[in-house]
Amino acid sequence: MYWMVMLLSFSLLALIGTGIYLEIKPLTPNRNVQKRWKSVVGVNLLVFVGAQIGLLALGMQDAMAEVAADTGGTREISVGLGLSLIGIGIPTALATIGAGIAVGPVGAASLAVISEKPELFGRTLIYLGLAEGIAIYGLVVTILMLGKIG
């Protein structure tokens, strides 16, 4: 199971490194280069998702096992508990990514509207609040799920 954790870590670092490289040196309009980068990122994402699914499948019996009685106030973190904590964090992660994607264009449009019509400032704040509310929904789901394992 540790080799799968290493595969997951390596794939995640490769994805981050690829993103940083492409941010520093954007792709040229050459069709062959774009096709090659698309396949590299696709394979890397496939390895990353496969390693996550493998970890969840291999750790399922630990997650479903009954927890031993608490003896001294400290609780040992098992593989199952660690995987459940990762699973609980996923809604917050995805919700904050979604909120970030939403707030970018909404904020840019809000600034454009405010520069032309300052009286619409309040209305643009409402739209920004709606976009930011997505992250709060993810946080609420995570808090509710934490109450189930605690």
N, C-alpha and C positions, 0 to 999 in steps of 0.2 A: 504494500500500500504506500510505502514511502517513496517508491519510484514514481508513483502517480502524482504525489505531492510535488516532487522535483520537476516532473513534466509540466504540471500546471504552473509552477513558479517560473520555469524557463520560458514557457509560452507567453505568460503575462509580461515578463520583462522584454521579450522580443516584440510584442505588440506595442508596448510603450516606446521602445527604441525606434521602431518603424514610424510611429506617429511623430516622434521628435525629429527624426531624419527628414520626413516628408514636410514637416513644418519649416525646417531650416532651408531645405533645398526642394522647392516644389517641382512637380513633374513637368517635363517639357511636352509640347503637343504631339510628340512622336507616338504613333499608335502602338508600336511593338513594346515600347517601354511601359506604357500604361497597362497593357495586357499582362506583362510580366509582373508588375507590382500588384495587380488585381489578384493574380493567382497566388502570389506569395502571402498576401494578407488573408486570402480565403483559406489557404491551407493552415496558416497559423491560427485563425479563428476556429477551424474545424478541430485542430489538436486541443485547443483550450477548452472548447465545449465538451469534447470527448473525455478529457481528463476530469472535468467537473462531474459529468454524468457517472464516470467510473468511480470517482470518490464517493458520490452519493450512494451508488449501488453497493459498493464494498462496505461502506459504513452503516448501511441500513440496519443490520442486526445489532450493532452497538447502540443505535438510536432507539431501537424498539426494546432493548433489554431493560429490565427493571433496575432502578437505581438502588444501591445498597443503603441500609439505614445510616443516617447521619450520626457519627460518633463523637466528634469533637468540635463542631461549629465550622470546620473548614470542609470544603467540598472539592474533591478531586475532579478535574475536568477530563472527561473521557473523550474518545473520538466522536461518539454519538452526540455528546453535548456540544462539542466544538462545531460539528456539522450543522446541528440545529441552530446554533447561534449565527453561523454564516447564512443559513437559510432565512433566519429572521431579519438579518441586515439587508437582504436583497431588495425587499420592497422600498426601503428608504433610499437605497442606492439608485434604483431605477426611477423612483419618483423625483429625486433631486436632479438626476440627469435630464429627465423630461421637463422639469421646471426651468433648468438652465437653458434648454433648447427653446422653450417658450418665452422666457424673459428677454432673451437677446433681441429678436425682431420686434417684440412689443415695446421694449425700451427705446429702440432706435426710432420706431414710428412715433412713439410718444414725444421724444425730443423734437422730431420734425414738426409735429402738430403744434407743440407748445411754442416753437419759434415763430410760427405763423399766426397762431391764435392763442395767446396766453390765457384766455378765459376758459379754455378746455383742460386746464391743469388737473382739476378734480376728477374729471371723467377718465383721464389717462391713468391716474393713480388707481382707479377701480380696476381697470384692465390689467395693470401690473399686479395688483393684489390677487386677482383671479388666477393669473399664471403662476404666482408664487404659492397659491393654495394647494397646488398639486403636490408640492414637497411636504406640506403639512399633513395631507392625507396619508402619504407613505409613512410618515413618522408616527401617526396615530395607529396605523396597522401594526407597525413594529412594536409599539408599546403594548398593544393588546396581545400580541403573540408572545412577548416576553413574560406577561402575566401567566400564560399557560404553562411555561416550563419551570417557573421560579418557585 
